[in-house]
């Protein structure tokens, strides 16, 4: 079964950076999807059902917290694994991330190794 990873960030270079970090997963048949804001992300999640979503918190139209809340609480898509990415690493933000149902909360700048190993773990790739 084809696995999909959705990368959501309003900054193109960050989307590209994450995609490059995960490049080797393409050999495992992983497909990459990208979105530049929360509204598009939500549509893609509902249509494509990605297994893993790297989701920026601060974005136009709909922020990552809201996207996460909708996916986990309203749509109840429990099998979508959400990693919230944010420049804000305060404890309060972390708690909010947990409240909206994020599976993992990472602060920017992130370690590419951690992003890759988390993706492999979620997708079950050795």
C-alpha positions as CSV (number, residue, x, y, z in Angstrom):
1,X,0.0,0.0,0.0
2,X,1.3,3.4,-0.9
3,X,2.1,5.6,2.0
4,X,1.8,9.4,1.9
5,X,3.5,12.2,3.8
6,X,2.0,15.6,3.8
7,X,4.3,18.6,4.4
8,X,2.6,21.8,5.4
9,X,4.4,25.1,5.8
10,X,3.7,28.6,4.5
11,X,7.4,28.9,3.7
12,X,8.4,27.1,0.5
13,X,12.0,26.6,1.5
14,X,11.0,24.8,4.7
15,X,8.7,22.5,2.7
16,X,11.6,21.8,0.4
17,X,14.0,21.2,3.3
18,X,11.7,18.6,4.9
19,X,11.1,16.9,1.6
20,X,14.9,16.7,0.9
21,X,15.3,15.4,4.4
22,X,12.9,12.6,3.7
23,X,14.1,12.0,0.1
24,X,15.3,8.5,0.7
25,X,11.8,7.4,1.6
26,X,10.8,7.8,-2.0
27,X,12.7,4.5,-2.7
28,X,10.3,2.9,-0.3
29,X,7.4,4.1,-2.4
30,X,6.4,7.0,-0.2
31,X,4.6,9.8,-1.9
32,X,5.1,13.4,-0.8
33,X,2.2,16.0,-0.8
34,X,2.6,19.6,0.2
35,X,0.4,22.5,1.2
36,X,1.2,26.1,1.9
37,X,-1.7,26.8,4.3
38,X,-4.0,25.0,6.7
39,X,-7.1,25.1,4.5
40,X,-5.4,23.3,1.7
41,X,-3.8,20.9,4.2
42,X,-7.2,20.0,5.6
43,X,-8.6,19.3,2.1
44,X,-5.6,17.1,1.2
45,X,-5.8,15.2,4.5
46,X,-9.5,14.4,3.8
47,X,-8.9,13.4,0.2
48,X,-5.5,11.7,0.3
49,X,-5.5,10.3,3.8
50,X,-1.7,10.7,4.5
51,X,-0.2,8.5,7.1
52,X,2.0,11.3,8.4
53,X,1.7,15.0,8.4
54,X,4.4,17.5,9.2
55,X,2.4,20.5,10.2
56,X,3.6,24.1,10.7
57,X,1.8,25.9,13.5
58,X,1.9,29.5,12.3
59,X,0.3,29.8,8.9
60,X,-2.2,32.0,7.1
61,X,-5.9,31.0,6.6
62,X,-5.9,28.3,9.2
63,X,-3.1,27.6,11.7
64,X,-1.6,24.2,12.4
65,X,-3.3,23.9,15.8
66,X,-6.7,24.3,14.2
67,X,-5.9,21.9,11.4
68,X,-4.8,19.3,14.0
69,X,-7.9,19.8,16.1
70,X,-10.2,19.3,13.2
71,X,-8.4,16.2,12.0
72,X,-8.2,14.6,15.4
73,X,-11.3,15.8,17.2
74,X,-13.9,16.6,14.5
75,X,-13.0,14.2,11.6
76,X,-11.6,11.7,14.1
77,X,-8.9,10.5,11.7
78,X,-7.0,8.6,14.4
79,X,-4.7,6.9,11.9
80,X,-3.2,10.2,10.7
81,X,0.0,10.9,12.7
82,X,0.6,14.6,13.1
83,X,3.9,16.2,13.9
84,X,3.5,19.9,14.8
85,X,6.4,22.1,13.8
86,X,6.8,25.4,15.4
87,X,9.3,28.2,16.2
88,X,7.6,28.5,19.6
89,X,8.9,26.0,22.1
90,X,7.3,27.2,25.2
91,X,5.6,24.8,27.5
92,X,2.2,26.4,26.9
93,X,2.4,25.8,23.2
94,X,3.4,22.2,23.8
95,X,0.4,21.7,26.0
96,X,-1.9,23.3,23.4
97,X,-0.4,20.9,20.8
98,X,-1.3,18.0,23.0
99,X,-4.8,19.3,23.7
100,X,-5.5,19.5,19.9
101,X,-4.3,16.0,19.5
102,X,-0.8,16.3,18.0
103,X,1.2,13.1,18.2
104,X,4.5,14.8,18.4
105,X,5.6,18.5,18.9
106,X,8.9,19.6,17.4
107,X,10.5,23.1,17.6
108,X,12.3,24.7,14.7
109,X,15.0,24.7,13.7
110,X,14.5,20.9,13.7
111,X,17.1,18.2,13.4
112,X,16.8,16.4,10.0
113,X,17.9,13.1,11.6
114,X,15.0,13.3,14.0
115,X,12.5,14.1,11.2
116,X,13.7,11.2,9.2
117,X,13.8,8.7,12.0
118,X,10.3,9.8,13.2
119,X,9.0,9.3,9.6
120,X,10.5,5.9,9.3
121,X,9.1,4.9,12.7
122,X,5.5,6.1,11.8
123,X,5.6,4.5,8.4
124,X,7.1,1.3,9.7
125,X,10.2,1.5,7.5
126,X,13.4,0.0,8.7
